[in-house]
């Protein structure tokens, strides 16, 4: 069964429309499931996230067309054995070079965004919080307060990490036991907490509100219970909070 010219035009038009829709969906008009400005991390990673999906969409549409093309346009028309081709140098070069270019571009922009996210300024941040991961919860120590109070959670009582809006916070992260992952999905940030090693990260929360946090590294039996909540408040409310936390 041969596909007529009308069907060919329809297929090409649909493919062109799909690619055009993906390409014209700019980072400014597509959230991709994340806010572009809820934190300083989002400001650096959101565009990369969107354009990575655009690249994946273009490759996906192109690959689908390549798969469907021979299905519809190279169907067997007779009993003759088809001509055999040993190799095709231009095609082989193309499917080697093009993926390499795609990966290289994604790697470049990923490394560029990562260097900005993990950069620690020489000027000390306004606030410092020590994050300690434990099986199976979290400890948050507020270094700003004179008493350095620590909030310790349990699997049954989710701890709250309070942050001041619009002010940079420096985080020191480590672990008491095994490798955990400090992850705030809506902030598009994840940093491993390692036993015997202290990692550092700085970022600013830009919007007041509550955001879920969790461990995203399989760390054992109760991994799914390693939850915490991020509460972003005004600077004045932050100061009131850290000075009201009872010292353990």
Secondary structure, DSSP 8 states (H G I E B T S, - for coil): ----HHHHHHHHHHHHHHHHHHHT--TTT--TTS-SSSBHHHHHHHHHHHHHHHHHHHHHHHHHHHHHHHHHHS---SSS--------HHHHHHHHHHHHHHHHHHHHHHHHHHHHHH---SS--SEEEEEEEETTEEEEEETTSTT--EEE--SSS-EEEEEEBTSEEEEEEEESSS-EEEEEGGGTEEEEEBBTB-EEEEEEB-S-EEEEEEE-S--STTGGG-EEEEEEE-HHHHHHHHTTS---
